Amino acid sequence: MNSQTENTTSANEPITTDTHKKASVGKTKMETINALQALRGLMTFSQLGALGEAMRGEEKQFFFDKICEMADTFNTMPKTYEQDGKGKEAIAYLHYFTSDCDWYITEKDMEPEQLQAFGLAKIWEREIGYISIVELVACGAELDLYFTPTALKDIK
């Protein structure tokens, strides 16, 4: 008998694992689909494609949970000017990266159709200002799924 089971009978049922222990329940497929809608425009097509493949693999529950976590972070992060005056104490909630550049997003635009943000850009030097998420994605910058919100003063 296999101690690992997957429950994928319905899009609204969470996946449970390890039947010999208390079942760990994660996010459902429907919650993940809704989360992906909230993240639309924040990731490149190639990153979305890779996530799509990962959500069909052995570790799909991890990616279901991660996508929902990222959507929650984006939906609840401060809007423009809400961290005004905090300086280096402002919290970066999202991190985008390419091979040699990093962008740390501290605030999102107040207009839902705008994918503009405010934060720290580390290209050749550190600079605080407005950042176009649309341009980042168009240039192939990837959203860091493993980034933990961090104060700007702690970003090296």
C-alpha positions as CSV (number, residue, x, y, z in Angstrom):
1,M,0.0,0.0,0.0
2,N,1.3,3.4,-0.9
3,S,1.3,6.0,1.9
4,Q,1.2,8.9,-0.5
5,T,-2.1,9.8,-2.2
6,E,-3.2,12.6,-4.3
7,N,-6.8,13.8,-4.4
8,T,-7.4,15.4,-7.7
9,T,-11.1,14.5,-8.3
10,S,-12.3,18.1,-8.3
11,A,-11.0,21.5,-8.9
12,N,-12.5,22.6,-5.6
13,E,-10.9,19.9,-3.5
14,P,-7.5,20.5,-2.0
15,I,-4.8,18.0,-2.5
16,T,-4.0,16.0,0.6
17,T,-0.8,14.0,1.2
18,D,0.7,11.4,3.5
19,T,-2.2,9.3,4.6
20,H,-0.4,7.9,7.7
21,K,-0.2,11.4,9.3
22,K,-2.7,14.1,9.7
23,A,-3.5,15.2,6.1
24,S,-1.9,18.5,5.1
25,V,-4.4,20.5,3.1
26,G,-3.2,23.2,0.7
27,K,-4.8,25.5,-1.8
28,T,-7.2,24.1,-4.3
29,K,-7.0,24.3,-8.1
30,M,-9.7,26.9,-8.2
31,E,-8.0,29.1,-5.6
32,T,-4.8,28.8,-7.7
33,I,-6.6,29.7,-10.9
34,N,-8.1,32.8,-9.2
35,A,-4.6,33.7,-7.9
36,L,-3.1,33.4,-11.4
37,Q,-5.7,35.9,-12.6
38,A,-4.6,38.3,-10.0
39,L,-1.0,37.9,-11.1
40,R,-1.8,38.3,-14.8
41,G,0.7,40.8,-16.2
42,L,3.2,40.3,-13.4
43,M,5.1,37.4,-15.0
44,T,6.6,36.6,-18.3
45,F,5.0,34.0,-20.6
46,S,8.0,31.7,-20.1
47,Q,7.7,31.9,-16.3
48,L,4.0,31.3,-16.5
49,G,4.6,28.3,-18.8
50,A,7.2,26.9,-16.4
51,L,4.8,27.3,-13.5
52,G,2.1,25.6,-15.5
53,E,4.3,22.6,-16.0
54,A,5.3,22.5,-12.3
55,M,1.7,22.6,-11.3
56,R,1.2,19.3,-13.2
57,G,4.2,17.6,-11.6
58,E,4.9,15.8,-8.4
59,E,5.3,19.0,-6.4
60,K,2.1,20.7,-7.7
61,Q,0.8,21.4,-4.2
62,F,3.9,23.5,-3.4
63,F,3.3,25.6,-6.5
64,F,-0.5,25.9,-5.9
65,D,0.3,27.3,-2.4
66,K,3.2,29.5,-3.7
67,I,1.0,31.1,-6.4
68,C,-1.8,31.8,-3.9
69,E,0.8,33.3,-1.5
70,M,2.2,35.6,-4.2
71,A,-1.3,36.8,-5.2
72,D,-2.1,37.5,-1.6
73,T,1.2,39.5,-1.2
74,F,0.4,41.5,-4.3
75,N,-3.2,42.1,-3.4
76,T,-2.4,43.3,0.2
77,M,0.9,45.2,-0.4
78,P,0.9,49.0,0.1
79,K,-0.3,51.3,-2.7
80,T,1.6,54.3,-3.9
81,Y,2.5,56.8,-1.1
82,E,1.5,54.4,1.7
83,Q,5.2,53.9,2.7
84,D,6.1,57.6,1.9
85,G,8.6,58.9,4.4
86,K,9.9,55.5,5.6
87,G,13.0,55.7,3.5
88,K,15.2,52.6,4.0
89,E,12.7,51.3,6.5
90,A,10.1,50.8,3.7
91,I,9.4,47.1,3.0
92,A,10.0,45.6,-0.4
93,Y,7.2,43.1,-1.1
94,L,8.2,41.8,-4.6
95,H,11.5,41.1,-6.2
96,Y,12.2,41.0,-10.0
97,F,15.5,39.9,-11.4
98,T,17.5,39.3,-14.5
99,S,21.0,37.9,-14.7
100,D,22.6,41.1,-13.3
101,C,19.8,43.5,-12.3
102,D,17.3,43.5,-9.4
103,W,14.2,45.5,-8.8
104,Y,12.5,45.6,-5.4
105,I,8.9,46.7,-5.3
106,T,7.7,48.6,-2.2
107,E,4.4,50.0,-3.5
108,K,2.0,49.3,-6.3
109,D,0.0,51.9,-8.3
110,M,-3.5,52.6,-7.0
111,E,-5.1,52.1,-10.3
112,P,-5.9,48.4,-11.0
113,E,-5.2,48.7,-14.7
114,Q,-1.8,50.2,-14.1
115,L,1.1,47.9,-13.6
116,Q,3.4,50.6,-12.4
117,A,5.1,50.5,-9.0
118,F,7.6,52.2,-6.8
119,G,10.7,50.7,-5.3
120,L,14.5,50.2,-5.5
121,A,16.3,49.4,-8.8
122,K,19.8,47.9,-8.6
123,I,21.2,48.1,-12.1
124,W,24.6,49.8,-12.0
125,E,23.9,51.6,-8.8
126,R,20.9,51.7,-6.4
127,E,18.1,54.1,-7.3
128,I,14.7,54.7,-5.8
129,G,11.9,55.6,-8.1
130,Y,9.0,54.5,-10.3
131,I,9.2,51.1,-12.0
132,S,7.1,49.9,-14.9
133,I,6.2,46.3,-14.3
134,V,5.0,46.0,-17.9
135,E,8.5,47.0,-19.1
136,L,10.2,44.6,-16.6
137,V,8.1,41.7,-17.9
138,A,8.6,42.7,-21.5
139,C,12.4,42.7,-20.9
140,G,12.3,39.2,-19.4
141,A,12.7,40.0,-15.7
142,E,11.3,37.2,-13.6
143,L,9.3,37.5,-10.4
144,D,11.2,35.9,-7.6
145,L,8.8,33.3,-6.0
146,Y,11.1,32.7,-3.1
147,F,11.5,36.4,-2.0
148,T,10.4,37.3,1.5
149,P,9.3,40.9,2.2
150,T,12.3,42.7,3.4
151,A,13.2,46.3,4.5
152,L,15.2,48.2,1.9
153,K,18.0,48.7,4.5
154,D,18.5,44.9,4.6
155,I,18.8,44.5,0.8
156,K,22.5,44.2,-0.2
